[in-house]
């Protein structure tokens, strides 16, 4: 078994050296490589252990195994590395940012900006079909960020929005979509909107956090 793992690790090193996989690219799964080499998955796992110890690859729980690369320092490099962000990580970041954005919006939004948030909410309420509701649900959150008067916070949200527009996110939300959840989201959006219109930053922040915890539970099964 140990010899098999060493042999496979050596062959994988050769394939890396030959340029079969470029830096940052996801490697085939343990299952796929086990079938290719005709060995047990545990053997491939031990080969991966050796390559990971050598700094050749890196494992991300729930995302797969990737060829290690020297991190780039440009914004485009950073965004590219974010493309595989897990739903759990995304929700944790949303829980950090969006309550603060709601508080800023309650303090800083103009009357016309609040009206635009309200219009997005009303359209979402009237949208029974999942794709249309998801669009206006996202637009509701987007318009809150747009009126925070914090340009950096707004642009960070734009990056998160791009990540959430990937097909895997849509499929995950589609699987969790039911009418009862849509109605609850609309009710929670209404509570956020009431706090924004009342100019209560703390209430807006708390309402947003409560809403995101509902979303987190529905998507990930977390309390």
C-alpha angles and dihedrals in degrees: 000000000000090000092051091052092049091048093051092045089053092049092048090051088053092051091050091049090050090057097247089138124032125216113287094016120133114250124223114277123265088251093053094047092046089056091045094052097034095237138116120277090243089062091054089046090056090049089052089050090059094048092047091051088053091052093245097120140017130211125219116195110241093005107066141240120314136189108252118248136182106260116248119226100215124102091243090055091050093049091047090054089051093058092091094051111149121237089242092055091045093054092048091054092046090053089054098046110030100058087053090048091052090051091050091048092051089055101037111027118113121230091255091051091052089049089053091052089050091050091053089050093050092049090050090051090054094046109094096168115086100232093049093045092049090052094052093040089057091043091055090057092042093055091052090057091045093063100044091096088226109116096191093051090049093051093047087055090051089058091049090048091054090051091050091052092066115115094247090059093049092050092049092050091045091056091051096044117114130150095249090057092047090054092049092050089052091050091050091047088053090055090051091049092049090054092048093050090047089053092235108147096184093049092046091051093048093047091050092049091049090051094050091050088056090051091047091052093048095048101036105019092242120145 
